[in-house]
Each structure stands twice: as C-alpha cells, then as structure tokens.
Amino acid sequence: MQEELKQIRHEVLAKLKQVQTLDALESLRIQYFGRNGKLTTVMKGMGKLSKAERPIVGKLANQIRAEWSEAFEQTTQELHRQQQAQQLAEESVDITLPGRKPAYGKAHPVTQTLERITSIFTQMGFQVATGPEVETDYYNFDALNTPADHPARDLHDTFYLTDGYLLRTHTSPVQIRVMERQQPPVRIIVPGKAYRVDYDVSHTPMFHQVEGLLVDTHVTFSELKGILASFVWQMFGAETQTRFRPHFFPFTEPSAEVDISCTVCVGAGCRSCGGTGWIEILGAGAVDPEVFSAVGYDAEQVTGFAFGMGVERIANLQFRIPDIRTFYENDLRFLQQF
Ligand code: DAH
C-alpha cells in the first residue's frame, strides 16, 4: 500500500506539471482526491493493514495531501495569472493605429452661393429679412399688383394649398410684409425658398431666390443699376458686363431683366448662353406706386427699387452643372465636389 501511495504521489505531481488550464486542474483534483479519486480509493483499504503499518500509511497520506494542496494552490494562481495576461493581450487597444476620420461635412453648394450673395449685399448696407413660405394670395399676388387673371397665377405655376393658402412662388411677398411693419427707409434683402410647379434641367419645384428692396426719398433707377453692377463684379469678376433689358413685372415700373456677359464664352456666344453671349440672372425695376399704396406708403413721398434673382441659376454659373436637379438628389459624390 505504501508503494501504491508513493506511486500516486509521483504520478499526481508529474501530471500537475502538465496541466495547462484551470479546468484540467480541477479534473486532476477530482481524479485523485475526489470522493472516488485514486487516493481515496486506496485509503479505503486502510482497515486491512496491520496496527504497525496504519500510522505510517496515514502519515504518508497526509503528507501527500499537504504537498498536493500546496502545489495545487500555486498552480491555480499561476494559471489565473496566465489567463489574465492572455486576456489583456487579446483585448488590448493598439494606440499606434491611425484613427478613423469622421466624415467631413460642409455647406450645400446652393447654400454656399446664397451665403456669398447675402454677404455681398449686407456689405452694401442691406439687412436680411425673412418671411413665411406658406403664403396667402394677397401677399404673393394681390398686394404685388398681380391681378387675378395674370398668367403667374395659373394653376400650372403655383402650388395651391387649402383655405386660400399657397406656397410662395417668389420671395417678393416679403417686400410687402416688411413695408407693412416698417416705415421708410427700407434697405433689405430676402434670401429664401420659393416653389413652382416646374421640373426640368433648369427648374426644380423648390428653388431659392434673393429678393432686394430699397425704399427712400430720392431713390433712382441709376442707383439700382450701380448696386447691381457692383454685385455682378463682386460675384463674377470685374470683367463681367451687365445689361438691362426692358421687361414687365406687375410690381415694378419700369421693369428690366438683367443679363450678364456669358461667363463661359465671355460674350462670344456658346451653348451655355444660347449663342447670344448674354445670360439672364435677375429681374428688377422701380417699385410700382400700386405696391406702395398697398402698404400705406405715400408714393408721392418715396421711391424705391426692387430686384429678385434665382440662386440656383447663379450657383450654376459658378459651378457649371449641366442639370440643376442634381443639386437636390442628395448624392454625396456630387455634393462633396464643392
Ligand atoms: N419675383 C420675380 C420672379 O420671381 C423676380 C423679381 C422681378 C423680383 C422684379 C423683383 C423685381 O423684386 O423687382 O420672377
């Protein structure tokens, strides 16, 4: 029996050295020291031993248990350490890896153009005014001297809503709203959205305009020309020519459309300008006395001028986009180029 015990002691310590995991350690413990373990089984034969042998065997068994538990403790600790080190190595963060760059956002090209136009006019002393995009017939048309049978009121152009409301077809109604609540002098621009039932390479149902209005006691048409020519130089460069062409708008008299020399062919005539050398960028004129009387201004006392330009058209001249609808398709590959 002593031999058997010595054998077990040798075996278990040798096996302990091989153990790699805590699980294996636990099964080794059960295999030798558990209720049906090898040591336990051998010790069941104690009763058959002689009186002289018993204490010797008992002492030996105790020695083995003591040795084992010390070695078991050590191994357990060592395995824990190893396990932790491995976990740390696996879960560690490599701080030398380059970081992920956050996506870089910027203003939409039309917003960029809108901001540029706004900044040119604010530097010339204009204040920014805004108004509602959902408007009434009165502000969008009537007060702007646009009679009910005017073609601009045609269902084809205007998005009508219920209860007499509509989506403003231009930023001009803000002229009325500002003059209603403010006495002259007035010197404003109105950057904002407008809506029309229209969809082709040069029209989108929602688009942007910048309206301008200057009202004071001696405002002349030549001031209007000076301000717009200065705007054109700042926006498109000093070599760009400006041309005023007689036109009709219900809310201005006289009225003009303003053309600039084609930025692509510099006046020679190309596809962009339809061979004319000129591109129309805005409408303008002297404020019609009817508009003044709609807001309670005395047309004998004040004069004024107004203008309105399409922002997408101007963005297009800057960026040369063949189809302005691409501005609103939200394709980042397109938008990121600006
Ligand atoms: N509201 C006009 C349009 O949308 C543009 C315009 C023309 C505005 C002449 C004006 C103006 O203020 O005087 O076509």
Boltz pocket constraint, residues with backbone or C-beta under 6 A from the ligand:
constraints:
  - pocket:
      binder: B
      contacts: [[A, 169], [A, 170], [A, 171], [A, 172], [A, 211], [A, 212], [A, 249], [A, 251], [A, 252], [A, 256], [A, 282], [A, 283], [A, 284], [A, 285], [A, 305], [A, 306], [A, 307], [A, 308], [A, 309]]
      max_distance: 6.0
